[in-house]
Structures are given as C-alpha cells and as structure tokens.
C-alpha cells in the first residue's frame, strides 16, 4: 500500500503543476500532498511516539534553501487547522478532504480533474486498507496462551534432558529459549507492522520529491513548453483554416465561387494531418473514397490502407510514410480509449 501511496503522491504533484493555469494554487495544492503521508504515518503508530505538528512541518521537505519560497511547506495556520480538525475525524482523513477542496479550485478541465479525483479516491482506499490492518490484531488470548505454553515448556525442559546432558542442559535450554522466544517476539511485532516498517524513510522521500517539484515548477514546465506551443499553434491553424464550399446554382462553374461556409472541423484536422506529412496532393482521392476523417482512417484495416494507397497511386516513399502515420493514429486512439476506461471506472470505485 505504501508503494502505491508514493506513486500517487508523485502523480498528484505533477498533475496539479502541469494542468492548472494558476501556478500559485497548484503549488499550494502540492504542499498538502506530502502532508497526507506524514499524518497517515502518525495515525498508524503510537501517538506518543510522534509530534503531529512537527511531522507536518517536516512534510515541507529537507531543511535549507529548498524550504524557501515555493518550496516551503504549510503555514502555521494550516497546521493549526489540522490540529483543530472536527472531533472524530482523523488527521489523514481531514487532509484528504482539504486536498479535494483545493483540487476543485485549480481550474482544471473536467476530464483531467476526474483523473485527479480518481487518484484521491485511491488514497482513500489505501487509508481504509491500512486502518483495517491496524485495527485487526491477533486475538490477545492467542498471544497470551502461546507465551504461557512456551514458558511452561522451557521450565520443564531441564527435567527431561538432565539425565542425558547433565550440566549441558543449561546451555541447551538457553539456546532453545533464544530461538523460540525470538520467534514469539517477531510474531508480536508483525501484529503492528506500521511500528516496524521504514515509514519515515518513505515519507521523507515523498516530502523531498514534492519540494523539488514545487521549487522547480517553472523549469520543469518549460521543458515541455516548446512542444505545447507547437501543438497549440497547430490547433489554432486547423480551427481557422477554411475552404471553398460549392454554393453556385446548377450549370455554373463551382470552382470559381468564393468561400462562404467554414468546412467541417474533422476535414480541417484531416487536411492539416496530410500537410504535416507532405502528402496533401492525395486529398481528393481520400475524399472520393470516403476517408476524409482521422477517426475513420484510424479504424481502417491494413487491407483498406493498401487499397487506398493503390487508388491514390502513391509513390513507394509516400506509401510507407502514410502507413506509419496510420499506425501512429491507431496508437493514439488506443491510448485515448484506455484513458477513457480509467475515467469511467471512478464512479464504481467511489460506490464501493
């Protein structure tokens, strides 16, 4: 479960900083993400072994210059808000509630917000699973009975071995007691795994990575800025491109008529796709054959693609380039379909 929590923490920080147009709100959201892991660790351990306020401050990441500016953690007011949470609501549950509220303010498109909601729902599931393990110890009667039986057996053991080992029974009894009581002690520790697991190391890693994302959000986003700019430019070009639509009466040369209506967006996108691959001269054949939409083209069988190449009388180089483009379209459609499948699974997870 804690490996899953680590991956979700990474995902949420990246999603907020890449998808939200308001970077201040995204950074504020990313400050709450590692706080969940720290509060969950304290919730699953003996409250006397941790200072909740101090652990929340540690959620900001390692001390030093990284805690300044965007890299700082929650404010003292935020920490006090967690400490003063409603009675009956544990700290990690309250932090998840605040994360959901802040996610709704990130101004993220609905489809992307649904993916973030799915990640937070997974955190709720992990919280419930950890609480279930923590609240289901081995029955106390079983533990006491096993301990009493071992002590009784070890107490009577010298009477059985004294005639055979003599004074050596002392060393034999010590060796057997070390092995058997050691196994008993390990079993008692396994009853509360969160007390012995290296959760501190995991939470420190989460806090460090979240701090790095917050401190370097501009630099990390700029690495993909050129790609995003090119995509936006292509989308804008496709949206504004127009073509001539026949509107002249019968018997009149329609090719000389001016453009009066904007063409279908799907056809505009298809023409831009052809232009990007330098095969626009085959457009008329594609339209005649009925393959004037990228969705239709992505669903075409290999035999249909070969027939379209023959009908267009493509040169071998253009044909291979066209086949690679169609294969890329299929992969894109499959990726979109998988993302849609994950999104539609969220309601069923919430109702579970």
N, C-alpha and C positions, 0 to 999 in steps of 0.2 A: 504493500500500500504506500509506503513512504517513497519508493521509487516512482510510483505513479504521481504522487503529490509533487515531487521535484520536477517532473516533466510538465505538469500542468502549470506550475509557477512560472517556468520559463515561457510557456506558450502565452499565458495571460499578459506578461510584461511586454512581449513582442507585439502581440495583437493590439494592445492599447496604444503603444507608441507609434505603430505604423498606420493604424486605421483611423485614429482620432484626429480631426483637424485642429483641435485645441490641445497644444502640447502641454500647457500648464495642467489641465485636467488629467491628461494621460500620465504625467509624471506623478501627480497626486495619487492616482489610482495605483500606480506601480509601487508606491510607498506602503500601501495596505497589503499587497500581495504576500511579501515575506512575513508580515505580522501574523498571518493565519498559521503558518508553520510553527512559529515560536509559541503562540498561545496554545496550539494543539499539543505541543510537547509538554508544556506546563500542566495542561489539563489531564494528560495521561500519566503523570507522575505524582509523587507525593507533594502536595502544595508546600510543605515545609522545606523542600529541597530547592525551591526556586523563588526568586523575587520577580513576580509577573511584570511589574513596571520596568525593572532593569532588563529583563529579557526582551520586552517590546522595544526598548531603546537600542538593544543590540540588533534588532531587525533592520536598522539603518545600514548595517554592514560594518566592515572593519573601521576602526578609528583612524583619523588622519585627514588629509586634504579631501579624500573621497566623500566625507560626510558634509562637505560644504556645498552650498548652492543646491542644484538639482539632486545631488547625491545624499542630501540629508534625509533623516527618517521622519517619523510622525512628530508633530509638535506635542508639547506638554499638554495642551488642551485635548488633543486627540487621545493621548494616553490616558488622561483622566476620564475621558468619555468611556473608554473601555473598562476602566476600573469601576465606574459608576453605572455600569450596564444594568438593565432591569433584573430584579431578583428572579432566579430560576433559569436564566439564560446564561449558558457557559460562555467563556471568552471567545473560543474559535467560532461558535455559532453566531455571536454578535459581530465578529469581524466579517464573516461571510455576508451577513445582512448589510453591512456598510459597503462592502465591495459591490454588491448588486446595485445599491442606490447610486454609487459613484459611476458604475458602468452605464447606467441609464442616462447619465448626464454627459457622456463622452461624445454625443452627436455622431454616433457611428451608424451607417446604414443598417436596415433591419436584418438583412441576410447575414451580415458579419456579426451583428450583435447577438444573433441566435447562436452562432458558434461560440462566442464568449460565454453565453448563458449555459451552453452545454458543458463547458469546462468547469464553471462554478457548480453546476449540478453534480459533476463527477467529484468535486471536493466535498460536497455534502454527503455523497455516498461513502467516500473514504472516511469522513468523520464518523459516520454511523457505524462503519465496519470496525474502526479502531475502538470505539466505545463499547461495541458488542464484545470484543476480545477482552477489553479491560474489565468489563462488568461480569464476566463469566469465568471465575476462577475455579480451580479444582475444589470439590467439597472439603470443608475443614475436617470432617470426620475421617475421610480417607487419608489425609495428610497425617493426622494425629495417630491413627491406627498403624500406619506404616512405620512411623518413628518409634512408637512404643514396642512394636514387634521386633524391630532391629536391635533396640537396646536390650530387650529381654534375651534375644538370641545370642548377642555378644556377651552378655553377663554369664550365661550358662555354658558358653563355648569352652572355657578352660576345664570344666569338669569332664568334658568328653575327650579332650586331647591331652590331658596331663599325663595319663599313663603311657602315651606313645611318644610325646615330645619332651616331657619333663619340663625343665625351665624354659625350653624353647617355645612353649605355649604363649609366653608373654609377648614375644616378637611376632608370632603368628597372629595373635589376637589384634595387635596394633595394626598390622598390615591389612587384615580383613576389615577392621573398623574404618581405616582410612578410605578404602575403596568403596565400601557400602554406604557409609555416611556421606561421602563425597557425591555419590550418585543421588542420594536423597536431597542434598542441598541444591544440586543442579535442577532437580525437578521442582523444588520450591521457587527457584528463580524464574523458571520457564512459566510459572503461573502468572508472572507480571513481566512480560517481555520488554515493555517500554522502559523499565527501570534499568535494563542492561544493554539494550540496543544503543548504538552510537548516534542517537538522535541529534545531539549537539553538533556533531560534525556535519550532518545533513542540513540542519537549519542554518548553520554558518555558511555553507555553500550556497544555499538559496539566497541568503541576505547579500552575499558578495556579488552574485550574478545580477540580482535586481539593482544593486547600487551601480554596477558598471553600465547597465542599460540606461538608468536614469541620468548618469553623469555624461554619457556619450550619445544621447539620443539624436542630436543634430548630426554628428559624424556618421552614426550608423545609418540614419535615414538618407543622408546624402549619397551613400554608396549605391543606392538604387534610384537616385533622383533622375539620372540621365535616362534610364530605362523607362521610368514612369512618365517622364516628359515626352519621350518618343511615342509612347502608347497614347497619351492624351492628344498629341498632335495628330496622330492617325485617326483617332476617333472624331476629332473636330473636322478633319478634312472630309471624312466619309459623311458626316452629318450635313455639311454644307454643299457637297457636290450635287449637281443637278444635270439632267439630260433632256434632250428634246422628246416630247411626247406628241404623237400624231393627233392633231385635232382638226385637220382640214377636211372638207367635205369630199365625197367620192368623186374621183376623176381629177383631183388636184394633186400635184406633186407634194407629198407629205414631207419629204426630206428637207424642203426649204422653209418649213414652218418654224417659228420661234418656240423656245421653251416656255411653257405656260404652267406646267404642273411638276412638282418635285417627284422624282421616281421613288419606288419602294425602297425603304431602308435596307432590306435584305439584299436587293440588287446592287445598291450603292456599296454595301460592305463586300459583296462578291467581286465587283469591279476593282475595288481597292486591293483585294487579295490577289487578283490576277496581275494588277500593275506591279505589286510588290515582287512578284516572281517573273516579271518581264514576259508574260505570255498573254497580254491583253488582246493580241490580234486574233485569238481564237474565241473571243467573246460571242460573236454572232452564232457560231456553231453550238456553243454551250447553251445559249438561249433557245435556239431552234430545237435542240434535243431535250429541253426541259430541265437542265442542270444549271439554273441561274440563282441558286441559293446555297450558302455554305452548309446549312443543315442537311439539305438533300445530298450534297456532294459527300459529306462525311459519312452518310449511311449507305453509300453506293458500294456494291460488291466489287472485288477485283476484276471480275469479268466485265462489269459495267464500265469500269475505268478504262479497260483495254478497248472496249467498243467506242468509247468517247474519244480516245486517242486516235483510233483509226478514222472515225468520222471527221475529226479536225485535221487529219493529215499532218500530225505533229512531226517535227524532226526528232531524231533519237534523243538528243540532248534535252530538248524541251519536254519530251515524254517522261524521261527519268526525273526531271525536276518537278514535273506535275505529279507524278506518283509519290515522290517524297512529301510534297505538300499535302496530298490527300491523307497520307499516313499520319502526318502531324495533326491534321484536323481530327482524325479518329481518336488520337491520344488525348487531345484537348477535351473532346466530348466525353470520353470515359472519365477523365478527372473531374469534370463538372458534375457528371452523374453520381460519382462516388461522394462528392461534397454534398450534393443534394440528399443522398441517402442518409448521411450522418446527421444532417439538419432535421430531417423528418423523424428521426429516432428520438429526438429530445422530448416530445410530449409523452411518449411511452415511458421514458426514464423518469420523468417527473412524477407520473402517476403511480410508479412502482412503490 
